Amino acid sequence: MDEKTIKTRYVYKGKILNLRLDNVLLPDGRETPREIVEHPGAAAIVPFLPDGRIIFVKQYRKPVESFVLEIPAGTFKPGEAPSRCARRELEEETGYRAEKMVKLLEYFPSPGYSSERITIFKATGLTKTGMRAEQDEFIHARKINRPIIISLLRQGKIKDGKTIAGLLAVFDIT
């Protein structure tokens, strides 16, 4: 019951993503368009300090015109493995290096229109090294304990999907 691509046309090719328009043949023989955002994928990290606090990043996100509290994350570089991306992004965005990284889950945030796949890791054994954010990133790291995190989740103050998924994977929240 899959769809066969008949024609592909790129509408936009960018630094992080591409937008393409596919004409597909449906299982019943009809043809229809599909708008698809091509994304290289990303890694996200739930970094645990020895005292149990988690390091978050707070940054302004233009698409939602607001500051967003998130777990550290970033897009894969060409040919980069998810675990390598996670280690790189953790150090860039928080200034910490992890002794241990464990894969928690992998998911598609919006499979209806995007090819993006996010792999989430739990990082432990953190060592302070120093932040190295990219030139266009203005990131503020915040260390938050479990009771506050759960309160923020329940109040709907954490709105980022990868952050919610990562926290649900590490906490037994009922």
N, C-alpha and C positions, 0 to 999 in steps of 0.2 A: 504494500500500500504506500510505497514511497513516491516521490515526485521526481520526474526526469527533467533536468535543465535543458531547455532548447536553445536559449540565447542568453548571453551575459553582456551587460554594458556597464562600465564604470562611470558613475556620475561624479565622484570625487575620490581623489587619492591624497591622503594626508600623512603627517608624521606619525600619528598614533593609530589612525583607523582609515578605512576605505569604505565608501558607500557604493554598492552595486545594485543594479536592477536586473533580476533574472526573470525570464519568461519560463514557466514550468508547465509540464504536461501532468495533469492530475490523473489519478487512477481511473476515473470515469471517462477519460479522453478529452476533457476540456482543457483549455490553456488559460493561465492566469499569471499576473505579475507578482513577484516577491521582492520587497525592499530588504536588503541585507547589509548590516554593518559588519565588516570584517575587522576583527580585533585580534592581536597576536596572543592574547591571554595575559594573566597576571598571577602574582603570588601575594598572599597576605599572611601576616604573622600575628599570633597572640603571644606576646613576649612577657614571660613571668619573671619578676625580680625574685631574689631569694626570700624576701619577706612576704611573698604572695601577691603583691600589687602587680598590676598589668600596666604596661606602657602604651598609652594612646597618643595619637597625633591629632592636633586640631588645626584645620586649615580652611581657608576660604575656597568654596567651590562655586565657580561662576555659573554653571548650569542651573544650580538651585538658589543662587544669589544669597548664600548664607555660609556661616562657619559650620563645619561638620566635625564631630568627634568620631574618629575612626581608629581601627587598628592599623599599623603600618602596612603599606602595600605598594606595589608598583608593577609596571608592565614589563613583560619579557623583552630582552634584547634579542636580535636574530640568533637562533640556535641555542639560546640559553635554557638550561634545565630549570624547572620550577624551584628546586631546592637552592640552586645557585642564585636565582633572582631573589628569593626570600632572604638569603644571607646578605646579599648586597643592599637590598632595600632596608632591612633592619638597621644596618650600620649607617646608611645614608640618612635615614629619617629620625633615628633615635639616638645614635651615637653609642650603640651597644653591639657587641658580637656575641653570638650564641655558641655555647659548647655543644648543645644538643638541639636538633630540630626533628620533630616528629610530624609526619603528614597526618592531618586530621580529616580532611575531606576535600573533594573536588566537585564543583558544581557549575552550571550554566546560569548566570544571573538573569538573562533575558533571551531564552532560546527562540522566541517568536520572531525576533528581528536581528539578533546578534550572534556571532560565532564565539564571543568571549567565553573563556573558561577560566575560573579562578580556583587556584589550589591554596588551601589554608593550612598553615603549619603552627605547631606549638613550639615556642623557643624557650629553653631553660639554660641555666648555667651562664647567665649573662655577665659580660665583662665590659666595663666602660672604656670606649675608645675615642669618642668625639664625633659629633654630627658632621655629615658632609652632604647636606641637601643640595639638590641641583639648583642652578642659578635662578630658575623661574619658580622655585618652591619657597614659600614662607610658612614654615612648619613650627608649631609649638608643641613640644612633647609634654605629656601630663601622665603622672603616675597615680593610679586610682586603685583603691582596695575593693574587694569583692562586694561588701554590703552597699557601697556607693554605686558600683556598676549595676548591681541588680535593681537598685532603686531607679537609676537612670533608664534602664530598660523598661521597667514597669510603668514609668511616667511617660514613656514614648520620646525621651530626649535623645536616645541613640536611634538614628534613622537610617544609617548606612547598612545596606544589605549584607555585605561581606563581614562587617563587624558583628551584626546580630548573629549570623550563621556561625562565626568563629566562637563567639561567647556561648552560644547554645551548645556547641560541641565540647567545650571545656567545663561548663557548669551544669549541674543538675538543677535546673530552674523549674519550679512548679508553681 
